[in-house]
Amino acid sequence: MLSLGYAQGLHAKSSKSTMGVAIFFKNDKFSLVEHRCVDYHARAQPVFSSLENGNSGLLCVLEILDDFHKRKICVANTHLSHHFELPQIQLFQLKTLLAEVESMASFSSFVLVGDLNSSWLSVTVNYIRHGCISETSPFFKRLLVVFTPIFNGDAQKATDYLNEKHHYSDEKLLLAYNKQTFEMIFTVYNVPLWSSTIDYIWFEPDHMRPIELLDALTNDTGLVHLRNFTLPNAEHPSDQLPIMARLQLLPPTY
């Protein structure tokens, strides 16, 4: 990466896991303003100790070099719990990450990427899109039952926690891979267990737009329908497909 012009990578890893996340940026394009590591296991102590899990998030604010307006971009990369059957853990982790974003240095646009271990119809994606888990959400009652004991039996505090909106609520974030651009049919494929899209790139459409997307299945789309196709394989050494987007900043509105 260094030989390609990237700065020394930023990385984060939970104290309870061997896995982590990283962010690399080009030295001639950006300068680092601030970065933070978020250890979800440590953040669960002591109030949310029942939601402990060895995952992490990484945030950085980058200033764009040679930009007249000196705009800054905040990038968040995270790996959420693989226990999708325990959405309360994933929700806690994501709420923790987005709360940390709001306390970062001033920036003009935000990009969220990562392995969310969550399908489109999940608590996690619902929370990103709508900003909270409201009483009208199909997930509210189930999560209220889980979070009420965490708040010492106080259902109102649990409700307030679920209802608390993040800054990018009401679909202020859009997927780079979408029906208007290009949709990945899956990023993980392990038949007969499951196949789904669980990795995402979210951006603010008011500030940028995708101009190029990676299709990791370009050479083997036809093979996907074969019974013995699975991940990893000889063409794809990981159990998940890579995703990548080239995003273009829109002219500032100020």
C-alpha positions in Angstrom: 0.0 0.0 0.0 2.9 2.4 0.8 4.4 1.8 -2.6 1.0 2.8 -4.2 1.1 6.2 -2.5 -1.1 5.4 0.5 -0.3 6.6 4.0 0.5 4.3 6.8 -2.9 2.6 7.4 -5.2 3.4 10.3 -6.4 0.3 12.1 -8.7 -0.7 15.0 -9.1 -4.0 16.8 -11.2 -5.0 19.8 -9.3 -6.2 22.9 -11.4 -9.4 22.6 -10.9 -10.2 19.0 -8.2 -11.1 16.5 -10.1 -9.3 13.7 -10.2 -5.6 13.0 -10.8 -2.9 10.5 -8.5 -0.5 8.6 -8.6 2.7 6.5 -6.0 3.7 4.0 -5.9 7.1 2.3 -3.7 8.6 -0.5 -1.0 11.0 0.8 -1.3 13.3 -2.2 -5.1 13.5 -1.9 -5.8 13.9 1.8 -4.3 14.9 5.1 -5.4 13.3 8.4 -7.2 15.6 10.8 -8.4 13.1 13.4 -9.0 9.5 13.9 -10.6 7.3 16.6 -10.9 3.6 17.4 -14.1 2.3 18.9 -13.8 -1.0 20.8 -17.4 -2.2 21.2 -16.5 -4.6 23.9 -15.0 -1.9 26.1 -17.9 0.5 25.3 -20.4 -2.1 26.6 -19.0 -1.8 30.1 -20.6 -1.5 32.5 -24.2 -0.6 31.5 -24.4 -2.8 28.4 -22.3 -5.7 29.6 -24.8 -8.2 28.3 -24.1 -6.8 24.8 -20.4 -7.5 24.9 -18.9 -8.7 21.6 -15.4 -8.5 20.2 -15.9 -6.1 17.3 -14.6 -2.7 16.5 -15.1 0.5 14.5 -12.7 3.1 13.0 -13.4 6.7 12.3 -11.2 9.4 10.6 -11.7 12.9 9.3 -9.7 13.7 6.2 -9.1 17.1 4.7 -9.1 17.2 0.9 -5.8 18.7 -0.3 -5.8 21.2 -3.2 -9.5 22.0 -2.4 -10.3 25.7 -2.4 -13.1 25.2 0.2 -10.9 23.0 2.4 -13.6 20.4 2.7 -13.3 17.5 5.1 -14.7 14.0 4.8 -15.5 11.7 7.7 -15.1 8.0 6.9 -16.3 5.2 9.3 -15.4 1.6 8.8 -16.9 -1.1 11.0 -17.3 -4.8 11.5 -20.5 -5.6 13.4 -21.3 -8.8 15.4 -21.9 -11.9 13.3 -24.7 -12.8 15.6 -27.5 -11.6 13.4 -29.9 -13.5 15.5 -29.1 -11.1 18.3 -29.8 -7.8 16.7 -29.6 -5.9 20.0 -25.8 -6.4 19.9 -25.5 -5.0 16.3 -27.8 -2.1 17.2 -25.8 -1.2 20.2 -22.6 -1.3 18.2 -24.0 0.9 15.4 -25.5 3.4 17.8 -22.2 3.6 19.6 -20.4 4.2 16.3 -22.7 6.9 15.0 -22.7 8.7 18.3 -18.9 8.8 18.1 -19.2 10.3 14.6 -21.2 13.2 15.9 -18.4 14.1 18.3 -15.7 14.2 15.7 -14.1 17.3 14.3 -16.2 19.3 11.9 -16.6 17.8 8.4 -18.8 18.4 5.4 -19.6 14.9 4.2 -19.8 11.4 5.7 -19.2 7.9 4.3 -20.0 4.7 6.2 -18.6 1.4 5.1 -18.3 -2.1 6.5 -19.4 -5.6 7.1 -22.6 -5.2 9.0 -23.5 -8.9 9.0 -27.0 -7.7 8.3 -29.4 -8.1 5.4 -31.6 -5.3 3.9 -34.6 -6.3 6.0 -32.6 -6.2 9.3 -32.7 -4.0 12.4 -29.4 -2.6 11.5 -30.3 -1.4 8.0 -33.6 -0.1 9.3 -31.8 1.9 11.9 -29.4 3.5 9.4 -32.2 4.4 7.0 -34.8 5.7 9.5 -32.5 7.0 12.3 -34.1 5.1 15.2 -36.3 2.2 16.2 -39.7 3.9 16.7 -42.8 2.4 18.2 -44.1 1.9 14.6 -41.0 -0.2 13.6 -41.7 -3.9 13.2 -38.6 -4.5 15.5 -39.7 -2.3 18.3 -41.6 -4.7 20.6 -38.9 -7.4 20.3 -36.1 -5.0 21.1 -38.0 -3.3 23.9 -38.3 -6.7 25.7 -34.5 -7.2 25.3 -33.4 -3.6 26.4 -35.8 -3.1 29.3 -33.9 -5.4 31.6 -30.6 -3.7 30.6 -32.1 -0.5 31.9 -33.0 -2.1 35.2 -36.6 -2.8 34.2 -37.3 0.8 33.1 -39.3 0.4 29.9 -39.4 4.2 29.4 -35.6 4.4 29.4 -35.4 1.5 27.0 -38.0 3.2 24.8 -36.0 6.5 24.8 -32.9 4.6 23.9 -34.6 3.0 20.9 -36.3 6.2 19.8 -33.1 8.3 20.0 -32.4 9.5 16.4 -29.0 9.6 14.9 -27.9 12.6 12.8 -28.4 10.9 9.4 -32.0 9.9 10.0 -34.8 10.0 7.4 -32.7 8.4 4.7 -30.0 11.0 4.6 -27.6 8.2 3.7 -27.9 6.3 0.5 -26.4 3.0 -0.6 -23.7 3.3 -3.4 -25.0 0.0 -4.7 -28.7 0.6 -5.4 -31.3 0.2 -8.1 -30.3 3.4 -9.9 -26.6 2.4 -10.1 -25.9 -1.3 -9.7 -27.0 -3.9 -7.1 -24.9 -6.8 -5.9 -27.1 -9.9 -5.7 -25.0 -11.0 -2.7 -21.7 -10.4 -0.9 -21.8 -13.7 1.0 -22.8 -17.0 -0.6 -22.7 -20.2 1.3 -25.5 -22.5 0.0 -27.4 -24.2 1.5 -26.8 -22.0 4.6 -27.5 -18.6 3.2 -26.7 -16.0 0.6 -27.2 -12.3 1.1 -25.7 -8.8 0.9 -24.2 -7.9 4.3 -21.5 -5.5 3.2 -22.4 -1.9 2.4 -21.2 1.5 1.4 -23.4 4.4 2.5 -22.9 8.0 1.5 -24.6 11.4 1.7 -26.3 12.0 -1.7 -26.5 15.8 -0.9 -22.7 15.9 -1.0 -21.5 13.2 -3.4 -22.4 10.7 -6.0 -21.1 7.3 -7.1 -19.4 7.3 -10.5 -17.9 3.8 -10.5 -18.7 0.5 -8.7 -16.9 -2.8 -8.6 -18.7 -5.9 -9.8 -16.8 -8.7 -8.3 -18.9 -11.3 -10.2 -18.1 -9.9 -13.7 -16.4 -13.1 -14.8 -18.6 -15.7 -13.1 -22.2 -14.4 -13.1 -23.3 -17.6 -14.9 -21.6 -19.8 -12.4 -23.7 -18.4 -9.5 -26.7 -20.5 -10.5 -24.7 -23.7 -10.4 -25.3 -25.9 -7.4 -21.7 -26.2 -6.4 -21.0 -22.4 -6.5 -20.0 -21.1 -3.0 -17.6 -18.8 -1.3 -14.7 -19.0 -0.9 -13.6 -20.6 -4.2 -10.6 -20.5 -6.5 -11.6 -17.1 -8.0 -12.6 -15.6 -4.7 -10.4 -16.5 -1.7 -12.6 -14.8 0.9 -16.0 -15.9 2.2 -17.3 -12.5 1.2 -17.0 -10.6 -2.1 -15.2 -7.2 -2.2 -17.2 -4.0 -2.8 -15.7 -0.7 -3.9 -17.1 2.6 -5.0 -15.6 5.7 -6.6 -17.4 8.7 -5.1 -17.4 12.2 -6.6 -17.9 15.3 -4.4 -20.6 17.6 -5.6 -20.0 21.4 -5.7 -20.5 23.0 -2.3 -23.8 24.7 -1.8 -22.5 27.5 0.4 
